[in-house]
């Protein structure tokens, strides 16, 4: 009887879902809801055939430490933590969990839009700290979403879901992609514009693009200077899409009205970072997909990807389908 394959789960979301994986493999897991130290992770995958991971860095060093590895299932739609080229070269399939978090993340985008537009952070702090003593006509004055121009940088699945929600606020919708999304335009009425026009015209600018060499630093000092002085910037993409130092300087100088960030660079920011002390910056701890239903479904999808790979079948959400051929695997 052949030995059962080994799977390491670097971050457990729902223990009961592991039962379906335990039917086909020996499963070991990190029981804590926090990342393992790098050395511990490398040791944990030493004899693993598959890895189910969160934001853990999967690079050439990890792959070298895990010679039996044939599958990496990322429990996220983004996969900038995975070196796909290195995985492919070693014949290791990699997968993500697309689609399932689209609507949930679009909801979060609007939560951040409203929080920043209506100054909910400083207003909440004032109420909690006793600074709210009566009705103030000029206290915590915000910006209206209804009738405003919403700019979306990255009109993919999530961006389209955000555009659909914007209709409920009567917003004009602009977007910028490298390639126009004709289907999304037909569905939402969004209008493609250049990056420069998006920056100059948007009252609210939401960043939704994946992190890549071309999107790293998409918003820097020049871009912030080009934006309206009463604009709001929302980042639900990846932290490095925005240059943190430039954003900090712009907010400190009141160059734009405000920002709301679900992701930061670095992530998390140091506790003493000046962005935390600004009343025009609202920061959430990466909550885009953080609902019970969505996180559970992401975990289930990652398990399904692993189960397929262990049967030597192409995983449903494989990111590098040629890996076994290029890397010389089965």
N, C-alpha and C positions, 0 to 999 in steps of 0.2 A: 504494500500500500504506500503510495507516494506521500511525502510530507506535505502538510497543509501550508499554503502560502502565508506569509506574515504581513500584517498591515499595522502601521503605526499611525495613530490619530493624534496630531499635535495639539489640538484644542477641542474638547468635547462640548457640543451644544446640547444635545439630547441623548442621554445614555440609552434610552429604550430603542432608539433607531439603530444602535449598534448591533441589535439582535440579527438583523438581516445580513450584516457583514460577518458576524460570528458563525453564520451557517456555512460560509464558504472559506473562512480564513481564521487563523489565530490572530486575535486583535489585542494590541496593547495601546494604551492611551495615556495622555497627560490629563489627569483629573482636575487640574487647576485651570481656572479661566484666565490664564495669563501665559505669555510666551515662555517657553523653556529657554534657559541660557544656551547660547550657541553651542558650546561644547557638549551639553547634555543632549541637544537635538541631534548632533552628529553621531553621538554614541547610540541614541535610540533608533536611528535608521540604519545602523551598521549591517543588520541582516534582514532588513525589510524588503518585501517585494513591491509594496505600494505605500504611499504616504498620502494621508488626508491632512491638508494643512490650512492654516489661516493666512495671516500676512507674513509667515516665515519666509526668509530668503532662501530660495532654491537656486543654487549656482553650481559652478563646476566643482567647488570644494565639497559641497554636500553630496553631489553625485559621485565623486571619487570616494567618499566615505561610505557609500551605499552601493557596492558593486552588484547586488542582486536586484536593485530597484528597476521596475519596469513601468511604473505608473505614479504620477503626481496629480492628485485631485485637489485643486484650489477651491476653497469654499468662499468664492467671491466672483463677481463678474470681471473685475479688474485683475490683471495678472502681471503687473509690472514688477512684482516680487520674484517672478520666475524667469530664468534665463532660458528662453525657448530654444535658442541655437544650441546651447550646451545639452539640453535634454534631447534634442533631435540627434545630435552627434553621437550620443550614447545609446540611442534606440529607446529612449524613455518617453512614453506618451505623457502629455499634460492636458488637463481639462479645467474648465471653469464652470460657473453656474449662471448663464445668461438668462434674461427674460423674466425670471421669477421675482426679481427685486425691482422691476421697472416702475410699477405703480407706487410701491412703497417709497422708493427714493424720490419720485416726483412729488409725493405728498410732503416729504421732508424739505424739498426745495421751496415749496410754498410756505411751510412753517418758518423757514429762515427768512424768506422774503418779507413776511408779515412781521417777524420779530425785529428785523432791522428797520423796516419802513416805519413802524409804529413805536420804536424805541422801547420795546418791552423789557429789555435787559435793565437799563438804568431806571425805568419806571418801577419795575419789580423791586429793585434794590432800594429805591427811595421809600416804597411802602414798607418794606421789611425793616429798614433801618430807622424809621421814625421821621424821615424828612418830608413825608406827605402829611400835612396837617390840615389842609383845607383844599377846596377846589381852586385850581390855578388855570387861568385862561391861556397862559403862555408856557405852561409846564409840559415838558416832554412832547413838544409838537413834532409830528411825524410827517410822512409823505403818503399820498393816496396811491394805491395800486390801481383802482378802477380808472380806466381811461388813459393810463400811462403806457409808455412804450417798453415792451419787454424784449431784451436782446438775449438770444440763446447761442452760446458758442459751443457747438457740437449737437446738431439736430439728428441724433440717432434715436434709439428706442426710448430712452429716458427723456431726452430733449423733446421728443414728440409728445410724450405723456404730459410734460410740463406745459407745452403749447396748448394742449387740449384744455387743461385746467385754466389757462389764462383767458380763455373765452368767457368763463364765468365771471371774470372781473372786467370784461369789456376792454381788454388790452390789445393794442397794436403789437404784432409779433414780427420781429426781425430775427434773422439768424445768419451765422457764418459757418460754413463747412468748406473744406478744400474742394469738395464736389457737391453741387446742389442736390438736395434730397427731394426729388420731384414728387414722390408719393406722399411725403409728409407735408409738402406745400399744398397738395390737393386736399389733404385731410384737414389741415389746420389753418390754411390761409397764410401761413408764414411766408415771409418774403426774404430771399437771399440778398445779402449785401456784403460788401467788402469788410475786412476786419476794421479798417479805419472808420468806415461809416457806422459799423456796429458800435464802436467805442464812442463816437461823437454823438450818436443819436439816442442811445438807450438810456431810459430813466432807471431801469433795473437790468443788470447784466448778470446772467447765470452761466457759470462755467460747468460744462458737462462732458468735455472730451476726455478720452483716455490719456494717460501719461505716456509720452514717447519723446524721442529726441527733438521732434519738431514742435511739440507742445510744451516742453519744459520751459518755464519762464515766459509763457504766453502773455501774462500780465506782468509788466515791469514798470519802471519809472516813466518811460515814454508813454506807455499805454494809459497809465493812471493820469498823466498830465492831459491826455487827449479826451478823457471822459468829462461829462458834465459835472459841474461843481456840486450839484444836488443829486448825483447818481448814487445808486446802491450796488455794491458788488457782492455776489453770492458764489461761493465755491463749494460744489458738491462733487468735484472731479477727483483730483489728487492734489496734495499739498504743493508739490513742486511746480504745478502749473502757474502758481503765483509766486513772485519773488517777495519773500517775507519782509526783508529790510525795506524794500520800496513801498510796500503796502503800509508798513508801520509808519514810515515817514509821511506818507500821503494822509493817513488818518490823523496823525498828530497835528499836521498843518491844516486840517479840515479841507483838504484838497477835494475830497468827495464827501458825500453826506454820511456814508457808513458802509460797513461790510459785515457779512455773516458767513462764517466758515464752519463747515462740517469736517473739513480736513485741513491740516496745517503742514508746514515744513520748517523744522522737523515735526514729527508726530509721535507723541504729544510735544507741545511746546514746553520749555522749562517753566516751572511754576512762577518764576520771577520775570517772565517775558513781558515787555511793556504793552503788548496787545491786550493782555488780560486787564490792564488798568484803564483802558480807553472806553469811554461811555458810548462811542460810536462803532464799537466792534463787538459782535455777538459770536461767541465760539461754542460749538457743540462738540462732544467727544466722539466723532465719527459714527453718527446714528442713522445714516442713510437707509440701511436695510434693517434697522433694529425694531422689528415687531416680532412677536412670538411666531406668527404664521410664516412670515417670510424667512426668518433665520432657520426655522425647522425645515422648510422646503429646500433651502440651499444645502443644508446638511444631507437631506435625502438624495438630492441630485448628485452630490459629490460621491455618496456611497454607490449610487447606480453606475457612475462612471468607473469606479474601482471594480465593481462586480463584473462589468463587461470586460475590462482589461484583464482580469484574472482568468476569464474564459478565452483569452486571446482574441476577443472581438473589439472592434473599434469603439471606443467610448462615445456615448451620444453627443457629448460636448467637447470633443477632442480639438485641441488648438494646433496640433502638429501631426496630422494623420500620416505623414510620410516617415515618422520617426523610426518605426520598426524596419522599414526598407533602408533608410539612410544609415541608421546605426547598426544594421546587420542583425536585428532581433528577429523574433518569430514572425 
